[in-house]
Amino acid sequence: MTLRAVVIDDERPARGDLRRLLAAHRELEVVGDAAEIESAADLIAHESPDVVFLDVQLGPSSGFALLPHLSPRCKVVFVTAFDEYAIRAFDVNAVDYLLKPVHPDRLASTIRRLTAGESGCPPRLSMDSVAFLPCGSASAFLPVSSIACILADGDYTQVITQDGRKRAILRSLGDWERRLPADIFVRVHRSAIANLGAVSRVTPLHGGQIRLELRALEEPIVASRRFARRLRSMRQ
């Protein structure tokens, strides 16, 4: 099956270079390109592509502002000039990334992943990593160390930072648990992951549970008995 693709980049030469590289792959057909958010949104609505090659910076705008216009089935490959430290931000959400200038061999690897229907298994983040939070035009990079806790909220999760700010992200708690540093971010309840470094007070409760107070939260988290047992074993 041929994948329908669009290229979104504010630089004409960059769009042309990527289109020429993509033309070598018969399993993918470029059905259009655009330079800014409004025309890109119109193009996507008209063509319903399977994959978007999206530049991170579109002039004065962010390419992240285009994400709400994509259907859930549409895959995203970020194209970026960021260095490798910043690139780690993308592996939370993107199918893949391409570093400018795009190398043909690297692009071929991306195409293989797209045609195989694989998003890969990105490595676990570290405390000095940067996470990408997809929130439409409010999308942002967030240092992992600044996250105090993550709470389940229906199909979303609430990411709460050390300063008490909240961001709703369309990502499951299980996804976060698989990506965050396991020795610091712990599933303390079926609906909560806590940064143990952000816990200001621990109070035992009847029935084997414990109450965790975090400076970033107005209300404490009542942790499960399973976590209480784990905590006691960690303190021994």
C-alpha positions as CSV (number, residue, x, y, z in Angstrom):
1,M,0.0,0.0,0.0
2,T,1.3,3.4,-0.9
3,L,1.4,6.0,1.9
4,R,0.1,9.5,1.0
5,A,2.5,12.1,2.5
6,V,2.7,15.9,2.8
7,V,5.8,18.0,3.5
8,I,5.4,21.0,5.8
9,D,8.4,23.4,5.9
10,D,8.7,27.2,5.7
11,E,11.9,27.0,3.6
12,R,11.3,26.3,-0.2
13,P,14.7,24.7,-0.7
14,A,14.2,22.4,2.2
15,R,10.8,21.3,0.9
16,G,12.3,20.7,-2.5
17,D,15.2,18.7,-1.1
18,L,12.9,16.5,1.0
19,R,10.5,15.9,-1.9
20,R,13.4,14.8,-4.2
21,L,14.6,12.4,-1.5
22,L,11.1,11.0,-1.0
23,A,10.6,10.5,-4.7
24,A,13.1,7.6,-4.6
25,H,10.7,5.6,-2.4
26,R,7.8,4.1,-4.4
27,E,6.0,3.1,-1.3
28,L,5.3,6.7,-0.5
29,E,3.6,9.4,-2.6
30,V,4.0,13.1,-1.8
31,V,0.6,14.7,-2.5
32,G,1.5,18.2,-1.5
33,D,3.5,20.6,0.5
34,A,3.0,23.8,2.5
35,A,5.0,26.6,4.2
36,E,2.8,27.8,7.1
37,I,0.1,26.6,9.4
38,E,-3.0,27.9,7.7
39,S,-2.2,26.5,4.2
40,A,-0.9,23.3,5.8
41,A,-4.2,22.8,7.6
42,D,-6.1,23.3,4.4
43,L,-3.8,20.9,2.6
44,I,-4.2,18.2,5.3
45,A,-8.0,18.6,5.3
46,H,-8.2,18.2,1.5
47,E,-5.7,15.4,1.1
48,S,-6.1,13.4,4.4
49,P,-2.5,12.2,4.3
50,D,-1.2,9.1,6.0
51,V,2.0,10.8,7.2
52,V,3.2,14.4,7.6
53,F,6.8,15.4,7.5
54,L,6.6,18.4,9.8
55,D,9.3,21.1,10.4
56,V,9.4,22.1,14.0
57,Q,9.8,25.8,13.3
58,L,7.6,27.4,10.7
59,G,8.7,31.0,10.6
60,P,7.3,32.8,13.6
61,S,5.0,29.8,14.4
62,S,5.6,26.4,15.8
63,G,4.9,23.2,13.8
64,F,3.3,21.8,16.9
65,A,0.3,24.2,16.2
66,L,-0.6,21.9,13.3
67,L,-1.0,18.8,15.5
68,P,-4.7,19.4,16.3
69,H,-5.5,19.4,12.6
70,L,-4.2,15.9,12.1
71,S,-6.4,12.8,12.3
72,P,-5.6,10.2,14.9
73,R,-4.4,7.8,12.2
74,C,-2.0,10.3,10.6
75,K,1.6,9.7,11.5
76,V,4.1,12.5,12.2
77,V,7.8,12.6,11.3
78,F,9.4,15.7,12.8
79,V,12.1,17.4,10.8
80,T,14.3,19.5,13.0
81,A,17.6,21.4,13.2
82,F,17.7,20.8,17.0
83,D,20.8,19.1,18.4
84,E,20.5,15.5,19.8
85,Y,19.8,16.6,23.4
86,A,16.6,18.4,22.2
87,I,15.7,15.6,19.9
88,R,15.2,13.4,22.9
89,A,12.1,15.5,23.5
90,F,10.4,14.1,20.4
91,D,10.7,10.4,21.2
92,V,7.8,10.6,23.6
93,N,5.4,11.3,20.9
94,A,6.7,11.2,17.3
95,V,6.9,8.1,15.0
96,D,10.4,9.4,14.1
97,Y,12.5,12.5,13.6
98,L,14.9,13.6,10.9
99,L,17.7,15.9,11.6
100,K,18.5,18.6,9.0
101,P,20.1,18.3,6.5
102,V,18.2,15.0,5.9
103,H,20.5,12.1,5.0
104,P,19.1,9.6,2.4
105,D,20.1,6.6,4.6
106,R,18.4,8.1,7.6
107,L,15.2,8.8,5.6
108,A,15.2,5.2,4.2
109,S,15.2,4.0,7.8
110,T,12.2,6.2,8.5
111,I,10.3,5.0,5.5
112,R,10.9,1.4,6.5
113,R,9.4,2.1,9.9
114,L,6.4,3.9,8.4
115,T,5.6,1.1,5.9
116,A,6.0,-1.6,8.6
117,G,3.5,0.3,10.8
118,E,6.1,0.5,13.6
119,S,6.6,3.5,15.9
120,G,9.5,1.8,17.6
121,C,10.2,1.5,21.3
122,P,12.0,4.7,22.4
123,P,14.4,4.5,25.3
124,R,13.5,5.4,28.9
125,L,14.0,9.0,29.7
126,S,16.4,10.2,32.3
127,M,16.1,13.0,34.8
128,D,18.0,15.4,32.6
129,S,15.9,14.5,29.5
130,V,13.3,16.9,28.0
131,A,9.8,15.6,27.4
132,F,7.6,16.9,24.6
133,L,4.0,17.7,25.7
134,P,1.7,17.9,22.7
135,C,-1.0,20.5,23.5
136,G,-1.7,22.0,20.1
137,S,-0.5,25.6,19.8
138,A,0.5,25.4,23.5
139,S,2.8,22.4,23.0
140,A,6.0,22.7,25.0
141,F,9.2,21.1,26.0
142,L,9.4,20.2,29.7
143,P,12.4,19.0,31.7
144,V,11.6,15.6,33.2
145,S,13.1,16.8,36.5
146,S,10.4,19.5,36.7
147,I,7.5,17.0,36.8
148,A,6.1,16.5,40.3
149,C,3.4,13.9,39.4
150,I,1.1,12.6,36.7
151,L,-2.6,11.9,37.3
152,A,-5.0,9.9,35.2
153,D,-7.9,11.9,33.8
154,G,-10.1,9.8,31.5
155,D,-8.3,9.4,28.2
156,Y,-5.9,12.1,29.3
157,T,-3.3,12.5,31.9
158,Q,-2.7,15.7,34.0
159,V,1.0,16.5,34.1
160,I,1.7,18.6,37.2
161,T,5.0,20.4,37.5
162,Q,6.9,21.4,40.6
163,D,5.5,24.9,40.5
164,G,1.9,23.5,40.5
165,R,1.1,24.1,36.8
166,K,-1.1,21.5,35.1
167,R,-1.2,20.3,31.5
168,A,-3.7,17.9,30.0
169,I,-2.0,15.4,27.6
170,L,-3.6,12.8,25.5
171,R,-1.4,9.9,26.7
172,S,-2.0,7.1,29.1
173,L,-0.5,6.7,32.5
174,G,1.0,3.4,31.4
175,D,2.8,5.2,28.6
176,W,4.3,7.6,31.1
177,E,5.3,4.7,33.4
178,R,7.1,3.0,30.6
179,R,9.1,6.1,29.7
180,L,9.9,7.9,33.0
181,P,12.9,7.0,35.2
182,A,11.7,4.0,37.1
183,D,13.7,4.7,40.3
184,I,12.3,8.2,40.7
185,F,8.9,8.2,39.1
186,V,6.8,5.5,40.8
187,R,3.2,4.3,40.2
188,V,1.9,5.0,43.7
189,H,-1.8,4.4,42.8
190,R,-3.6,3.0,39.7
191,S,-4.3,6.6,38.8
192,A,-1.1,8.4,39.9
193,I,2.6,8.5,39.3
194,A,4.7,10.5,41.7
195,N,8.2,11.9,41.6
196,L,9.5,10.7,44.9
197,G,11.8,13.7,45.1
198,A,8.8,15.9,45.1
199,V,7.2,14.2,48.1
200,S,7.4,16.5,51.1
201,R,5.7,14.3,53.7
202,V,4.7,10.6,54.1
203,T,2.1,9.6,56.7
204,P,1.1,6.0,57.4
205,L,-2.7,5.3,57.4
206,H,-4.8,2.5,58.8
207,G,-5.1,-0.5,56.5
208,G,-1.5,-0.4,55.3
209,Q,-1.9,2.7,53.0
210,I,0.1,5.8,53.2
211,R,-0.6,9.5,52.4
212,L,1.8,11.4,50.2
213,E,2.0,15.1,50.4
214,L,3.5,17.0,47.4
215,R,4.3,20.7,47.4
216,A,2.8,20.9,43.9
217,L,-0.6,19.5,45.0
218,E,-3.3,21.0,47.2
219,E,-4.6,17.5,48.1
220,P,-2.4,14.6,49.1
221,I,-2.3,11.3,47.2
222,V,-3.4,8.2,49.1
223,A,-1.0,5.5,47.9
224,S,-2.0,1.9,47.5
225,R,-0.9,-0.8,50.0
226,R,1.2,-2.3,47.2
227,F,3.2,0.9,47.0
228,A,3.4,1.2,50.8
229,R,5.0,-2.2,50.9
230,R,7.4,-1.2,48.2
231,L,8.3,2.0,50.0
232,R,9.0,0.1,53.2
233,S,11.3,-2.3,51.3
234,M,13.1,0.7,49.8
235,R,13.7,2.2,53.2
236,Q,15.2,-1.0,54.7
